[in-house]
Amino acid sequence: MLRQILPEEAALKADEERRLLEHLLRFVEDFEPGGADAKAIRDLIDHLEEMFLLVVVGEVKAGKSSFINALLGADLCPEGPLPMTDRVCVLGYGEAEAETTSEPHVVRRTVPIESMRRMNVVDTPGTNSPLKRHQEITESFLPRADIVFFVTSIDCPLTQTEIRLLDDIRKRWKKEVACILAKIDMRSEKDREVVLEYLQDSFREYIGFRPPVFPVSALKAREAQAAGDAEALEASGVPAVERYIVENLSEDRRILLKLRSPLGTAADILTRIDDVAAARLRVLEEDFAGWNAVQEQASFAATSLKERAERHLARITVAFENLEARGRHFLRDTLRLRNLRLFADAGRLKEAFERDVVRDAAGEIERLVEEAGAWLASETCALWERSLDHFTRTVSLAKYKDEIAAGAGLKFQQTREETLTRMVAGARRDMADRFDVERECLRIRELASRSIARLLGTEVVAAGVGTAVAATLLPSILGGVGLLLAAAVAVGGFFILPSRRQKAVEGFEASVRATRDVVLAAIREAISAESDRAAAAVLDGFTPFHDFYQSRRRRLEALRSQARGLHEDVARFQTTIE
């Protein structure tokens, strides 16, 4: 409708603005599909097709409806001692009176009043109402206003809630404002002057601008209109408002305001989206800090496990030292000439050596390695549990009350919590699958025995550390001792035996130590590999969160960049219509 009566240049500008708003709508829908901002942008697009909207706002019983009736010279809006308006009422020109409901809480009435051919007047529910819905309805419509007439009553001028509303109208939605000081018939002329001065000072101090203020008595205006008393009507203040509309809201001025009006709301929405995206990014960064803490904890734990495993390796070292000590004692005290019969019987010699020296060394080493494996398996399970608990505490919803209040949005928080809850549940299932202590212990033991077999160059299957040790350690020891003894017997001299005995001891010690070093190296290798694997498994368990964080962060940063670009487009367009 409006497009048809606009001058060509203004119509082209309106088309350009519509395209800009449609681009903004696509962006807002992408950011928050089906959200309130998307509806607000659609309203702005529809607004470009509407007549000029003069929207009247004010608190309950401030005198809005009475002012509109006086301004239009007709009883169009209901008046009464209680709040009478619970819907937005858009009054426009029509050949006959009619009423339609175009959208929820919005009624459109047409009336045959000539002054409304190019301008619609909008009555709104009172703000600061006991019914919260009244305030919400009014604030949802305000972004569509081209100019706002703000009504405040002389018996209670400019309350704190009115100041907040005016601040939003001017700074948030960037609307033109004129102030109506209503019910001036209730106070003396001296009181009116005091209130007018108070209003001007308050506007400057609290809101930062000074709108024109029109003292009006709607009661006196209606009486004067009924009586045809021009002087009394002038004294009512209504003609001054009419002159303001005629002089300051000329055709060009109305077109300018019509085109400029949606831009302030669009800029406000873009600023808010940028703030919301920034708040969400702060939440995600805090989450990521928790993930980094888990990563650092896992890396530190892997190093700590390797260090603390040394006490288990020390016990294995002691087992080898005991074996070595028993071997020295056997070779020095048992292998003497008085025991030549023992030398002659290789079976008895081997039996004595195994009984007095070897005993259950392989079994003891097996047991100590299993204990080290059980300890390591238990520690890796505990590491996973600690990491998961630390992470869930770090990313708990309760920690972000400030961010929610700052605009991150409850819907975002709920989506985030649902994602993290699913991830943690999956991580716990993964932990149960990966970190069974008994299975981990067996795996570590087999890893150690395979390492021993590999380092010793044996074909022993990884059936246990003890098996690998027995298959490699004992033949080496017994074979070396047997050769030394055979050489000693062959020489046969009493004076030769001490030196041969010493060589046997040295050979035995070298064999035991070499085997010990191989065993310890193999176990260290197994522990190192398992510690690193456990740390990597912990980080792998949090991969879904890392992917979630990266994708959300990239999306939010891209949205912020788009919002800023659109904000610049809105600002550039505004300069073309000023």
Phi, psi and omega in degrees: 000308182297322181304328185286336183252001179280148170300156187303314181298316179294324179296319177296320177297321178297320177296317179297318179294322179299316179298321178297317179293325177293323175297316178298320180298317179298320179296314182295320178297324178292322181289314183213083183304133176073013182278176182295327181295322179297318178297319180298321179292320177300320178298322179294320178297315177298325182301326180296339180268352184271162171295166176304131184253114172260108187258128180257123180231164178164173182285168178305131177065022176284339179111025182296307183298320178298318179298315180298316179299319179291320181295320183268353178067033180204150180275082183261331182249134181293142178236151179180175183287343180246162177305123186255338185254116177243008177221159172285129180244114180262113181262123180222175183281143173202151179297332178221158179289135178205159181220132178224157174252105185275334180200163181305133176068013177232121178248137178245126179239134175254139180221147181278067179243119188302323184295350183256013181296326182239020181204133173259141177251133187242123173264137184237157174298153181291138173278170184055036181272151173301336178266107183303329182298328179300314180297316182297318180298314181297312183293331179288335182268334186304323179301341181272353184291145172266325172213147183244127169261113184264120184257125174230145186270142182294338180279349176204070189281134170053073176283172178299320179293326177292321179298317179297318180295315179298321179299318177294315182301318185277312188269322183279309184262350175056052181262149170292139184227137167234144184253134176250116174270103189270164174062037183292344177292349181274353182227161178286167179298324179296316179297322180299320179295320179297315181294319179298317178296320178298318180297314182298316179295319182292319178301314182294318185284316189262336186240338175085015174208163183235094179287158174296141181242130181240111174290130185221139168243102180296325180298310181295325180295318182291323177295316181294321178296321180292324183272350183069029183265100183294322181294315179295324179295319178298320180293337181288341179093349183294316179303327178297321177294319180298318179296322178300317180295315182292314186282321186260347179241055176294175182303311180297320181295319180295320178297316179301312180295322179299316180285326183281331187305311182293338187292322178297317178293319178299316179297320179297318179297317180295319177297317181295319179297319177298318178295318180296314179298321178295318178296320178294321177297322178298319178298314181294323178296321176296318176300315183293327175299322176296320178295319177298321178297320177296318180299314179295320179297318180294318179296315178297319182296321179299316177296317180297320179299317179298320181291315182288340178291342182299331179292329175287323177293328179296323179292324176293321177300317179299321179299318177292321178297321177296319177298316180296318180296317179296323179295317178300315180299317182296313185290325183276324185262331185267321184277076177236166183300332181290349180250029182300331178298324179293324178297324186288338182251098184298325180296314179295322180298314181295319180297318180294318181296315180295323182289314187272335186249299187291314183048236179248039184303315181297319179295322179293318178296319176305312182297316181294323177293319178297320177297318177297319178296318179297318178298314182295318179297318179296320181292322179292323176297317180296323178300314180298314181296316179298317181298316181293317179296317180298317181295315182295327176291319183296321186260017181297147183297325185300335183290344190246031179301319182296318181294324178295315180296327182284353174119006179300327174098131181295324180298316177299317180298319180294317178298317179297314180296319179298318179297313182292324178297316177297319181296315181295319178298317177295322179295322179293321176296320179296321179298317180297324180286321188274327194242064169271121189301313183297317180292320179296320180298314179298319181295319180295318180298317180293322178298318179294316182293324177295321179296319179296313181300319181293316183291329180272356179068033181253162179264010183300131176286149185287070179265001180147150181298318181300319179298315180296318180295313182298322183287342184245320184287308188294313178302323180295315182292307184296320179298315181295318180294318180301317180295318180296319180292319179299319178296321180295316181295320181298320178294313171077359183268136180299322184287344180276328189306317181303318180289321177295323179296319180295320177296323178296318179298313181297319179296318179297313181299317180298320181293315180296316183293320177298317179294319178301314181298321179295314181298313181296319178298319180295317181291319176301318179299317180295316181294317179298314180297319182289323178296315179295320179297319180296316179297318179295323179295322178299313181294323177299325180296336181260008179303318178303322178292317180301317179295319178300313181298311183297316181294316179293319181297313180299319181295314182293322178294321177294320179295320178296320178296318178296317181300318180293321178297317178294323178300318178294322178297318179297316180296319179296317180297321181299324180293336181281346181249356180285000000 
